[in-house]
Amino acid sequence: MAVLYEDRRLVLDDDALTIHDYYFPRGARRIMYRDLRGVDEYVMSVWTGKLLLWGTLDLMHWFHFDPNRPQKERAISLNLGGWVRPVITPDDPETVANLLRRKIAGASGKKTGD
């Protein structure tokens, strides 16, 4: 299984995204690309999770553990079709968002234009 992207908290391989330290106290969550319905990037602020190291502010967005989040600017919200949306803060958010969008398009059979 080829690793497409990896940092201390995330791994994207051929089949899925693995979020380390998603569950308390130290559990990982693996999300298959076929289960993703969408990816939303946004600039974080105090009100949208910038100072949150782990957990939720609004019961709708769940942030994995990332002690470096206050130094980061961008977050990625993952739409799985349910109430709670995992939010990740990769070291390279642009690369991760592009990879996820390509994987979602590939899983649905759409052409990405690459």
TORLUM-7748 format. One record per residue: residue in three letters; residue number from 1; y, x, z of N, C-alpha, C in turn; chain. Coordinates in pm, whole numbers, plus 50000, padded with zeros to 5 digits. Each point is the difference from the previous one (the first is absolute). Last residue first. Example, Ala and Ser with C-alpha at 12.3 -4.5 7.8 and 13.67 -1.06 7.14 Angstrom:
2
residu num n.north n.east n.up ca.north ca.east ca.up c.north c.east c.up chaine
Ser 2 49775 51285 50708 50119 50082 50006 50109 49923 50073 A
Ala 1 49428 50029 49993 50119 49911 50000 50120 50090 50000 A
//
This chain:
114
residu num n.north n.east n.up ca.north ca.east ca.up c.north c.east c.up chaine
Asp 114 51549 49315 48544 49991 50146 50017 49934 50065 49882 A
Gly 113 50082 49517 50105 50094 50066 49910 49997 50151 50013 A
Thr 112 49727 49638 50216 50114 50052 50074 50102 50067 49911 A
Lys 111 49616 49572 49955 50035 50134 49954 50126 50045 50070 A
Lys 110 49623 49648 50205 50126 50012 49927 50019 50144 49954 A
Gly 109 49637 49814 50284 49976 50009 49856 50125 50011 49916 A
Ser 108 49925 49994 50492 50017 49867 49943 49980 50000 49849 A
Ala 107 49972 50400 50257 49903 49909 50061 50010 49860 49940 A
Gly 106 50311 50334 49871 49865 50032 49949 49896 49905 50054 A
Ala 105 50442 49967 50161 49995 49958 49859 49863 50026 49942 A
Ile 104 50073 50154 50433 50002 49854 50000 49989 49949 49856 A
Lys 103 50043 50463 50056 49867 49954 50044 49992 49848 50002 A
Arg 102 50415 50201 49902 49904 50027 49892 49861 49949 50035 A
Arg 101 50332 49975 50331 50028 49904 49892 49904 50020 49883 A
Leu 100 49976 50307 50357 49953 49868 50040 50024 49897 49891 A
Leu 99 50170 50435 49934 49853 50000 49997 49945 49862 50035 A
Asn 98 50465 50059 50038 49958 50004 49860 49848 49997 49987 A
Ala 97 50184 50031 50434 50029 49868 49940 49955 49995 49855 A
Val 96 49966 50416 50221 49903 49903 50053 50024 49862 49938 A
Thr 95 50306 50344 49892 49868 50029 49944 49898 49896 50045 A
Glu 94 50428 49973 50191 50006 49969 49856 49865 50021 49934 A
Pro 93 50066 50118 50466 49986 49857 49972 50002 49964 49851 A
Asp 92 49881 50423 50316 50052 49989 49864 49987 49854 49955 A
Asp 91 49874 50097 50436 50093 50112 49984 50065 49998 49862 A
Pro 90 49835 49531 50211 49946 50127 49951 50107 50109 49993 A
Thr 89 49926 49527 50245 50114 50089 49979 49946 50137 49958 A
Ile 88 49839 49432 50028 49970 50143 50006 50127 50079 49973 A
Val 87 49811 49476 50157 50114 50078 49950 49966 50147 50021 A
Pro 86 49726 49483 49970 50007 50138 50044 50121 50070 49937 A
Arg 85 49961 49470 50097 50006 50099 49893 50003 50139 50062 A
Val 84 49847 49457 50140 50042 50134 50040 49994 50094 49881 A
Trp 83 49877 49547 49924 50123 49996 50078 50053 50139 50031 A
Gly 82 49691 49965 49567 49997 49936 50131 50135 50005 50069 A
Gly 81 49880 50207 49571 49983 49857 49987 49995 49925 50132 A
Leu 80 50091 50474 49910 49857 49975 49992 49970 49850 49990 A
Asn 79 50423 50385 49938 49968 49857 50000 49850 49984 49978 A
Leu 78 50331 50412 50201 49883 49966 49919 49969 49851 50014 A
Ser 77 50446 50367 50053 49932 49883 50056 49889 49959 49904 A
Ile 76 50297 50470 50104 49929 49921 49900 49925 49890 50072 A
Ala 75 50463 50352 50089 49873 49942 50045 49940 49920 49884 A
Arg 74 50413 50416 50106 49936 49893 49923 49868 49957 50060 A
Glu 73 50290 50352 50191 50093 49901 49947 49931 49878 49939 A
Lys 72 49890 50393 50420 49971 49955 49863 50096 49889 49960 A
Gln 71 49969 50209 50439 50060 50095 49906 49979 49958 49855 A
Pro 70 49814 49748 50370 50147 50000 50013 50071 50097 49906 A
Arg 69 49507 49980 50013 50068 49890 49932 50152 50001 50018 A
Asn 68 49626 50291 50181 50107 50054 49916 50080 49890 49929 A
Pro 67 49606 49925 50280 50108 50051 50085 50118 50058 49920 A
Asp 66 49613 49625 49905 50066 50109 49929 50118 50050 50083 A
Phe 65 49569 49600 49975 50063 50102 50085 50057 50111 49912 A
His 64 49973 49514 49783 49904 50097 50053 50075 50101 50086 A
Phe 63 50168 49491 49906 50023 50141 49969 49893 50086 50064 A
Trp 62 50076 49458 49839 49933 50088 50095 50014 50144 49950 A
His 61 50242 49477 49939 49983 50133 49943 49941 50092 50107 A
Met 60 50079 49549 50110 49959 49986 49860 49971 50135 49934 A
Leu 59 50177 49916 50454 49866 49940 49993 49951 49979 49857 A
Asp 58 50410 50241 50157 50015 49859 49964 49868 49923 49987 A
Leu 57 50057 50476 50112 50126 49947 50051 50006 49848 49985 A
Thr 56 49567 50381 50052 50075 49902 49923 50130 49963 50070 A
Gly 55 49646 50463 49999 49998 49860 50036 50087 49913 49911 A
Trp 54 50088 50527 50114 49871 49936 49978 50013 49854 50038 A
Leu 53 50378 50297 49988 49896 50100 49979 49865 49937 49968 A
Leu 52 50540 49854 49930 49872 49953 50051 49892 50104 49971 A
Leu 51 50468 50005 49851 49978 50061 50132 49866 49960 50063 A
Lys 50 50131 49832 49563 50026 50145 49998 49969 50068 50134 A
Gly 49 49968 49506 49848 49892 50087 50043 50026 50149 50008 A
Thr 48 50303 49612 49884 49880 49986 49917 49896 50108 50028 A
Trp 47 50440 49963 50213 49949 49862 50003 49871 49983 49921 A
Val 46 50240 50415 50012 49959 49972 50138 49933 49863 50006 A
Ser 45 49962 50184 49527 50113 50003 50091 49946 49977 50141 A
Met 44 49802 50142 49460 49989 49957 50140 50134 50009 50071 A
Val 43 49864 49909 49470 50067 50098 50085 49996 49946 50142 A
Tyr 42 49619 49868 49624 50133 49970 50051 50053 50116 50084 A
Glu 41 49569 49787 49640 50068 50114 50061 50135 49955 50054 A
Asp 40 49509 49742 49875 50146 49993 50005 50054 50123 50071 A
Val 39 49528 49781 49741 50055 50112 50074 50152 49989 49993 A
Gly 38 49518 49663 49916 50130 50052 49966 50044 50111 50094 A
Arg 37 49566 49788 49997 50066 49906 49910 50138 50050 49958 A
Leu 36 49496 50217 50193 50147 50004 50000 50057 49902 49898 A
Asp 35 49527 50100 50062 50051 49904 50098 50152 49995 50007 A
Arg 34 49747 50311 49725 49979 49865 49946 50052 49892 50094 A
Tyr 33 49998 50463 50127 50108 49968 49907 49986 49857 49945 A
Met 32 49815 50133 50489 49957 50015 49861 50115 49957 49908 A
Ile 31 50020 50196 50508 50037 49885 49919 49961 50029 49855 A
Arg 30 49911 50178 50545 49977 50029 49859 50025 49871 49921 A
Arg 29 50135 50230 50510 49977 49879 49920 49988 50042 49855 A
Ala 28 49936 50247 50529 50049 49999 49862 49973 49865 49935 A
Gly 27 50078 50153 50548 49912 49953 49893 50067 49998 49864 A
Arg 26 50115 50118 50501 49999 50100 49893 49912 49957 49882 A
Pro 25 50107 49722 50403 50086 50116 50020 49999 50099 49884 A
Phe 24 50079 49586 49852 50011 50065 50130 49861 50022 50057 A
Tyr 23 50123 49977 49457 49963 49921 50118 50017 50082 50127 A
Tyr 22 50118 50211 49603 50049 49864 49977 49975 49915 50124 A
Asp 21 49908 50491 49872 50075 49953 50117 50065 49864 49975 A
His 20 49868 50198 49549 49957 50054 50129 50090 49946 50110 A
Ile 19 49866 49807 49507 50114 50019 50087 49947 50048 50135 A
Thr 18 49824 49974 49457 49962 50010 50141 50124 50034 50080 A
Leu 17 49869 49774 49488 50100 50066 50084 49946 50001 50143 A
Ala 16 49695 49976 49520 50070 49934 50110 50106 50089 50062 A
Asp 15 49703 50112 49610 49966 49861 50030 50091 49928 50098 A
Asp 14 50029 50477 49844 49975 49920 49880 49988 49851 50029 A
Asp 13 50274 50249 50365 49893 50055 49917 49979 49908 49881 A
Leu 12 50379 50122 50412 49970 49913 49887 49892 50069 49919 A
Val 11 50204 50036 50531 49919 50057 49893 49981 49892 49894 A
Leu 10 50338 50125 50475 49948 49917 49891 49913 50078 49904 A
Arg 9 50235 50186 50395 49973 49862 50041 49930 49914 49895 A
Arg 8 50143 50474 49949 49939 49992 50134 49953 49860 50036 A
Asp 7 50017 50076 49489 50088 50063 50097 49934 49981 50137 A
Glu 6 49869 49940 49432 49964 50013 50141 50115 50062 50077 A
Tyr 5 49797 49788 49479 50115 50032 50084 49950 50011 50144 A
Leu 4 49688 49951 49655 50117 49994 49913 50128 50040 50073 A
Val 3 49440 50100 50036 50119 49967 50079 50120 50009 49907 A
Ala 2 49461 49897 49877 50117 50085 49985 50116 49949 50086 A
Met 1 49445 49976 50032 50117 49915 50000 50124 50090 50000 A
//
